[in-house]
Amino acid sequence: MAQQHLDPTDPTARAVTGDALAGYLRGQATEFLRALRLHRETGSGSGQNGTEDSVDAARALRHSARRISGSLHTFRPLLDADWSEAMRPELAWLSGTLALEHACAARLERLLLALHRLSGSTAFPAQSAASAVGGRITGAGRGVPAPATAAGRGPATSPTVIAERGNLTVGAAKAGALLERQLTLARTRAHSTALQALGSSRFHAVADKVAVLASEVPLTPAAAGTDLRPLAAAAGERLTDAVTALPLVTAGHPYNAEALIHGLSPDPAPHPQDGPWHQVRLLLRLHRYAGEVLHTDGAPMDVRLLTAGQALNLHRDASEAAAAAASAARTPRIAPATAYALGVLHADQRHEVEAARFAFQQSWQKQAVGTP
């Protein structure tokens, strides 16, 4: 899974030293501060009550925080250990907190679209994991691209969906209303949590450290002459090892129902089989960020690498949506028709999980053999 223009394992390629890492971290810290300034200027509305600019600013804050944290992890031998170990969990806390509200909104949009698709009140199909990342699953009739949000997480709300809510069956309509109540409440709480976080002394401490990072990167004395490529290659190897542990042979067969295993488990926790896939997604992100550090010339990312990442993002989205449908189905005293609709919705999202695994397997195999 190497970059197109710079292979970290190529011994003949020019060395990339700690100066490149320092420049990358300073650039990301500057982006963080720019996004923070925009966020404050637009009223600190990180979501449902904020402007489009404030939403973009919150997204930029998350992206910069993730890139700084990921680089601190991959290249930690070249950075001051105490500073790096103290900084990483704070950046992870910040990016995770800011992501919650958007995740709730995107999950609700995804589930409502799926309800309408399953009810036949929108053009079939409205979403497909494989097609959304550029692939197709043959023989299943699910090859229509899905609309996506600006952040690439889940489909956007369609005006047609809103206009046709009255066309749903009673069970589906009540299921949609239940999901809307639960996820809107979760979104409101996440919005409040984000605002509290951004006003806290903890956040101000993080922002102060990032401001220092924009001008001064705490590299070790040996970093200036150390080649970054072995550390970047190690990140790629961790990714490859994690992918090797995945059941890619099974994932290579579309709709094998593997993702539905444990679907009736009494344990409300996320499916244990999803964990390794989520871990691969995180390792793929670290691998991408390492490539960005090496690409001082701004060379583009390998399209197949991006496609694999999009498949894993859709896997995450569908997995979380399925968990939300299952949680809603456990609501006490709901009508049988509502519970049935939520069960169908859960199964549909688990099939989307499977479709995303298939799309990732196809993308990864193409990357492995180097096909154009």
Residue pairs with C-beta under 8 A, 6 or more apart in sequence:
1 236
1 239
1 240
1 284
1 287
1 302
1 305
1 308
1 367
2 8
2 9
2 236
2 302
3 291
3 294
3 295
3 299
3 301
3 302
3 305
4 299
4 300
4 301
4 302
5 295
5 297
5 299
5 300
6 13
6 16
6 291
6 294
6 295
6 299
7 13
8 228
8 229
8 230
8 232
8 233
8 236
8 290
8 291
8 294
9 229
9 233
9 236
10 229
13 229
15 227
15 228
15 229
16 227
16 228
16 229
16 293
16 294
16 296
17 223
17 224
17 225
17 226
17 227
17 228
18 78
18 219
18 220
18 223
18 224
18 225
18 226
18 228
19 224
20 228
20 293
20 294
20 296
21 71
21 75
21 78
21 217
21 219
21 223
21 228
21 293
22 217
22 219
22 223
23 296
24 71
24 292
24 293
25 68
25 71
25 213
25 217
26 213
26 214
26 215
26 217
28 64
28 67
28 68
28 71
29 64
29 68
29 210
29 211
29 213
29 214
30 214
31 60
31 63
31 64
32 60
32 61
32 64
32 65
32 68
32 207
32 210
32 214
33 207
33 210
33 211
33 214
34 60
35 57
35 58
35 60
35 61
35 64
36 57
36 61
36 207
38 53
38 54
38 56
38 57
38 60
39 46
39 54
39 57
39 58
39 61
39 198
42 50
42 51
42 53
42 54
42 57
43 50
43 51
43 54
44 50
44 54
44 195
44 198
45 51
45 54
45 55
46 54
46 55
46 58
46 98
46 101
46 191
46 194
46 195
46 198
47 55
47 58
47 101
47 102
47 105
47 187
47 190
47 191
47 194
48 101
48 105
48 187
48 188
48 191
49 191
50 58
55 102
55 150
56 150
58 98
58 102
58 194
59 102
59 150
59 151
61 94
61 95
61 98
62 94
62 95
62 98
62 99
65 91
65 92
65 94
65 95
65 98
66 91
66 95
66 285
66 289
67 289
67 292
68 87
68 91
68 210
68 213
69 87
69 88
69 91
69 92
69 95
70 285
70 286
70 289
70 290
71 289
71 290
71 293
72 79
72 84
72 87
72 88
72 91
73 88
73 286
74 231
74 232
74 234
74 235
74 286
74 289
74 290
74 293
75 228
75 231
75 290
75 293
76 84
76 85
77 220
77 231
78 219
78 220
78 222
78 223
78 226
78 228
78 231
79 217
79 218
79 219
79 220
79 223
80 218
80 219
80 220
83 218
84 218
87 206
87 209
90 202
90 205
90 206
90 209
91 206
93 197
93 202
94 197
94 203
94 206
97 193
97 194
97 197
98 194
98 197
100 190
100 193
100 194
101 187
101 190
101 191
101 194
102 151
102 153
103 153
103 190
103 320
104 183
104 184
104 186
104 187
104 190
105 183
105 187
106 149
106 151
106 153
106 154
106 317
107 154
107 183
107 317
107 320
107 321
107 324
108 179
108 180
108 183
108 184
108 187
109 149
109 154
109 155
109 156
109 157
110 127
110 154
110 155
110 317
110 318
110 321
110 349
111 176
111 179
111 183
111 321
111 324
111 325
111 345
111 349
112 157
112 161
112 176
112 179
112 180
113 122
113 126
113 127
113 155
113 157
113 158
113 161
114 126
114 127
114 321
114 345
114 348
114 349
115 168
115 172
115 175
115 176
115 179
115 341
115 345
116 122
116 126
116 161
116 164
116 165
116 167
116 168
117 124
117 125
117 126
117 127
118 172
118 344
118 345
118 348
119 167
119 168
119 169
119 172
121 164
121 167
121 168
122 158
122 160
122 161
122 164
123 144
125 141
125 142
125 144
126 144
126 146
126 155
126 158
127 146
127 155
127 352
128 137
128 142
128 143
128 144
128 145
128 146
128 352
128 355
129 311
129 314
129 315
129 318
129 352
129 353
129 355
129 356
129 358
129 359
130 136
130 137
130 142
130 143
130 254
130 311
130 355
130 356
130 358
130 359
130 362
131 137
131 142
131 143
131 144
131 145
131 146
132 145
132 146
132 148
132 310
132 314
133 307
133 310
133 311
133 314
133 356
133 359
133 363
134 307
134 310
135 307
135 311
135 358
135 359
135 362
135 363
136 143
137 143
137 254
137 255
137 355
137 358
137 359
138 254
139 254
140 254
140 255
142 355
146 155
147 155
147 156
147 158
148 154
148 155
148 156
149 155
149 156
152 310
152 313
153 313
153 317
154 317
154 321
165 173
165 176
166 173
168 176
169 337
169 341
170 337
171 335
171 336
171 337
171 338
171 340
171 341
172 341
174 334
174 335
174 337
174 338
174 341
175 328
175 338
175 341
175 342
175 345
178 328
178 331
178 334
178 338
178 342
179 324
179 325
179 328
179 342
182 324
182 327
182 328
182 331
183 324
197 203
228 293
228 294
229 294
231 290
232 290
232 291
232 293
232 294
235 283
235 286
235 287
235 290
236 287
236 290
238 283
238 286
239 280
239 283
239 284
239 286
239 287
242 276
242 279
242 280
242 283
243 280
243 364
245 276
246 276
246 277
246 280
247 258
248 361
248 364
248 365
250 256
250 258
251 258
251 354
251 357
251 358
251 360
251 361
252 358
252 361
252 362
252 365
253 358
254 354
254 355
254 358
255 351
255 354
255 355
255 358
256 354
257 354
258 273
258 354
258 357
259 271
259 273
259 350
259 351
259 353
259 354
259 357
260 347
260 350
260 351
260 354
261 271
261 273
262 271
262 272
262 273
263 346
263 347
263 350
268 323
268 326
268 327
268 330
270 319
270 323
271 319
274 315
274 319
274 353
277 312
277 315
277 319
277 357
277 360
278 315
278 316
278 319
280 312
281 309
281 312
281 313
281 315
281 316
284 305
284 308
284 309
284 312
285 309
287 305
288 301
288 305
288 309
291 301
291 305
292 301
302 367
304 363
304 366
304 367
305 367
307 359
307 363
308 360
308 363
308 364
308 367
311 356
311 357
311 359
311 360
311 363
312 356
312 360
314 352
314 355
314 356
314 359
315 353
315 356
315 357
315 360
318 349
318 350
318 352
318 353
318 355
318 356
319 349
319 353
321 349
321 352
322 346
322 349
322 350
322 352
322 353
325 342
325 343
325 345
325 346
325 349
326 342
326 346
328 342
329 339
329 342
329 343
329 346
